Amino acid sequence: MRLAAVLATGVTLLSLSAVPPFVMSAMARDHGVMGQTWPVIEPDLLTTIDTRLKTLESNGGIERMQKELAAKTEHRVRNPIAVSGIGATENPREWLFDPSIVVQDDIVDAKGNVIAARGTKVNPLGLVELKTDLVFVDGRDPDQLKWATGRWAASKAKIIFVAGSPFDRMGEYQRRFFFDQQGKLTEHFGIAHVPAIVSQEGEALKVRELVLPKAGGA
């Protein structure tokens, strides 16, 4: 036996000899069971999910969930959330909007020739025309719809809803309507009231918020 092992054994025996006999007796005694114990059981998560899915499938739960999801999705598509902060025009106003953009990267043609260098300010209206007016209305207001559809043919303007269901009105008016999703367009042009019109004027866009004309007016 090595010296280190001998010394360790001696230290251990010395320590035990210093412990009083009643303490040693208590340490060695069987104290019995302090309380009822159970084995730890953790069910496999994937097994649990699989079991629940099979239960839903067998009782038609999955099919019901699919139908409910489809119905909710259709309802949301047909009835988009109204653009917040847009009200009816009480005081007409108009302004010019510059659609120019600053090119972030070089724009090249098919042959690699640079059409617009990065950092160049480009006005799209100098290259293409806005062929149709953009007319913003509250689709829930029959007066605004009647005014817009009566003033513009489908080929002359895109009628864009800020509220209401464009799908429900298409059949009624036999023309296509659009919706300003999340208010991107009205925010871009600074429109706060409807009806409003965006039309081209030279190389700028004229934005007008209008008060509806009285019956028989233009």
C-alpha positions as CSV (number, residue, x, y, z in Angstrom):
1,M,0.0,0.0,0.0
2,R,1.3,3.4,-0.9
3,L,2.2,5.9,1.8
4,A,-0.6,8.3,0.6
5,A,-3.3,5.6,0.8
6,V,-2.1,4.6,4.3
7,L,-2.2,8.2,5.5
8,A,-5.7,8.7,4.0
9,T,-7.0,5.5,5.7
10,G,-5.5,6.7,9.0
11,V,-7.2,10.1,8.8
12,T,-10.6,8.5,8.0
13,L,-10.4,6.1,11.0
14,L,-9.2,9.0,13.2
15,S,-12.2,11.1,12.2
16,L,-14.7,8.3,12.9
17,S,-13.2,7.5,16.2
18,A,-13.8,11.1,17.2
19,V,-17.6,10.8,16.6
20,P,-19.6,10.0,19.7
21,P,-21.2,6.5,19.8
22,F,-24.8,7.8,19.9
23,V,-24.2,9.9,16.7
24,M,-22.9,6.9,14.9
25,S,-25.9,4.9,16.1
26,A,-28.3,7.5,14.7
27,M,-26.4,7.7,11.4
28,A,-26.7,3.9,11.0
29,R,-30.4,3.5,12.0
30,D,-33.1,2.8,9.5
31,H,-35.6,5.7,9.8
32,G,-38.2,4.0,7.5
33,V,-40.1,5.7,4.7
34,M,-40.9,9.4,5.3
35,G,-43.6,9.6,2.7
36,Q,-45.1,7.8,-0.3
37,T,-43.0,8.0,-3.4
38,W,-43.8,7.5,-7.1
39,P,-41.6,6.8,-10.1
40,V,-41.0,9.9,-12.3
41,I,-42.9,9.4,-15.6
42,E,-42.5,11.9,-18.5
43,P,-44.6,11.0,-21.5
44,D,-43.0,11.5,-24.8
45,L,-44.1,14.9,-26.2
46,L,-44.4,13.6,-29.8
47,T,-46.4,10.6,-28.7
48,T,-48.8,12.9,-26.9
49,I,-49.2,15.2,-29.9
50,D,-49.7,12.2,-32.2
51,T,-52.4,10.7,-29.9
52,R,-54.3,14.0,-29.7
53,L,-54.1,14.5,-33.5
54,K,-55.4,11.0,-34.1
55,T,-58.3,11.7,-31.6
56,L,-59.1,14.9,-33.4
57,E,-59.0,13.2,-36.8
58,S,-61.3,10.3,-35.6
59,N,-64.0,12.6,-34.2
60,G,-63.8,15.2,-37.1
61,G,-62.1,17.8,-35.1
62,I,-59.4,18.5,-37.7
63,E,-61.9,19.0,-40.4
64,R,-63.9,21.4,-38.2
65,M,-60.8,23.4,-37.5
66,Q,-59.9,23.6,-41.2
67,K,-63.4,24.8,-42.1
68,E,-63.3,27.4,-39.3
69,L,-59.8,28.7,-40.4
70,A,-61.0,28.9,-44.0
71,A,-64.1,30.8,-43.0
72,K,-62.1,33.3,-40.9
73,T,-59.6,33.8,-43.7
74,E,-62.3,34.4,-46.3
75,H,-64.1,36.8,-43.9
76,R,-60.9,38.8,-43.4
77,V,-60.1,38.9,-47.1
78,R,-63.7,40.0,-47.9
79,N,-63.8,42.5,-45.0
80,P,-60.3,44.0,-44.6
81,I,-59.6,46.2,-41.6
82,A,-60.5,49.8,-42.3
83,V,-57.6,52.3,-42.6
84,S,-57.4,54.1,-39.3
85,G,-57.4,57.9,-39.1
86,I,-59.3,58.5,-42.3
87,G,-62.5,60.5,-42.1
88,A,-64.9,62.3,-44.4
89,T,-63.7,65.5,-46.0
90,E,-65.1,68.6,-44.4
91,N,-62.7,71.2,-45.7
92,P,-61.4,70.6,-49.2
93,R,-57.6,70.9,-49.8
94,E,-55.2,70.1,-52.5
95,W,-51.4,69.9,-53.0
96,L,-48.7,68.7,-55.4
97,F,-46.8,65.5,-54.6
98,D,-43.3,64.9,-56.0
99,P,-43.0,61.2,-56.8
100,S,-39.2,61.4,-57.4
101,I,-37.1,58.7,-55.8
102,V,-33.3,58.4,-55.1
103,V,-31.8,55.4,-56.8
104,Q,-30.2,53.1,-54.2
105,D,-28.2,51.0,-56.7
106,D,-27.1,51.5,-60.3
107,I,-29.9,50.7,-62.8
108,V,-28.6,49.0,-65.9
109,D,-30.2,47.8,-69.1
110,A,-29.9,44.3,-70.7
111,K,-26.5,45.2,-72.1
112,G,-25.1,46.5,-68.8
113,N,-25.3,50.2,-69.7
114,V,-26.0,52.4,-66.7
115,I,-29.4,54.0,-67.1
116,A,-29.4,55.7,-63.7
117,A,-26.4,55.8,-61.4
118,R,-26.7,55.2,-57.7
119,G,-27.7,58.4,-55.8
120,T,-29.5,59.9,-58.9
121,K,-32.9,61.5,-58.3
122,V,-35.4,60.0,-60.7
123,N,-39.0,61.1,-61.4
124,P,-41.0,58.1,-62.7
125,L,-43.5,60.5,-64.3
126,G,-40.7,61.6,-66.6
127,L,-40.6,58.1,-68.1
128,V,-44.2,56.9,-67.8
129,E,-47.6,58.4,-67.4
130,L,-50.2,57.7,-64.7
131,K,-52.8,56.4,-67.1
132,T,-55.7,56.3,-64.5
133,D,-56.6,58.5,-61.6
134,L,-56.6,57.1,-58.1
135,V,-59.8,57.7,-56.3
136,F,-60.0,57.0,-52.6
137,V,-63.4,56.5,-51.0
138,D,-65.1,55.0,-48.0
139,G,-66.7,51.9,-49.4
140,R,-69.4,51.9,-46.7
141,D,-70.7,55.3,-47.9
142,P,-73.1,54.8,-50.8
143,D,-72.9,58.5,-51.7
144,Q,-69.2,58.3,-52.2
145,L,-69.5,55.1,-54.2
146,K,-72.3,56.6,-56.4
147,W,-70.3,59.7,-57.0
148,A,-67.0,57.9,-57.9
149,T,-68.6,55.3,-60.2
150,G,-70.7,57.9,-61.9
151,R,-67.8,60.2,-62.5
152,W,-65.2,57.7,-63.7
153,A,-65.4,54.8,-66.0
154,A,-63.4,51.7,-65.0
155,S,-60.8,52.5,-67.6
156,K,-60.3,56.0,-66.3
157,A,-59.8,55.5,-62.6
158,K,-58.9,52.9,-60.0
159,I,-61.4,53.3,-57.1
160,I,-59.7,52.4,-53.9
161,F,-61.5,51.7,-50.6
162,V,-60.2,52.8,-47.3
163,A,-63.0,51.0,-45.5
164,G,-65.7,48.5,-46.5
165,S,-65.7,45.4,-48.6
166,P,-64.6,45.8,-52.2
167,F,-65.7,42.3,-53.0
168,D,-69.2,42.8,-51.8
169,R,-69.6,45.9,-54.0
170,M,-68.1,44.4,-57.2
171,G,-71.1,42.4,-58.1
172,E,-73.4,45.4,-57.3
173,Y,-71.5,47.8,-59.5
174,Q,-70.1,45.4,-62.0
175,R,-66.6,46.8,-61.8
176,R,-63.4,46.1,-60.0
177,F,-62.5,47.9,-56.8
178,F,-59.3,47.9,-54.8
179,F,-58.4,48.3,-51.1
180,D,-55.6,50.4,-49.5
181,Q,-54.1,47.6,-47.5
182,Q,-52.7,48.8,-44.1
183,G,-53.1,52.4,-45.4
184,K,-49.9,52.3,-47.4
185,L,-51.1,54.6,-50.2
186,T,-53.0,57.1,-48.1
187,E,-50.0,57.4,-45.9
188,H,-47.6,57.7,-48.9
189,F,-49.6,60.6,-50.4
190,G,-50.5,62.2,-47.0
191,I,-54.3,61.7,-47.5
192,A,-56.3,62.1,-44.3
193,H,-59.8,62.5,-45.7
194,V,-62.0,61.0,-48.4
195,P,-63.1,61.2,-51.1
196,A,-59.7,62.0,-52.4
197,I,-58.2,62.0,-55.9
198,V,-54.6,61.5,-57.1
199,S,-54.0,62.6,-60.7
200,Q,-51.0,63.5,-62.8
201,E,-50.2,67.1,-63.4
202,G,-47.0,67.4,-65.5
203,E,-44.2,65.6,-63.7
204,A,-46.0,65.9,-60.3
205,L,-49.2,64.4,-58.8
206,K,-52.0,66.5,-57.7
207,V,-53.7,65.3,-54.6
208,R,-57.2,66.6,-53.7
209,E,-59.4,65.9,-50.8
210,L,-63.0,66.8,-51.8
211,V,-66.3,67.5,-50.2
212,L,-69.0,65.5,-52.0
213,P,-71.0,67.7,-54.4
214,K,-74.6,68.1,-53.7
215,A,-77.1,66.1,-55.6
216,G,-77.0,67.0,-59.3
217,G,-73.5,68.5,-59.0
218,A,-70.3,67.4,-60.8
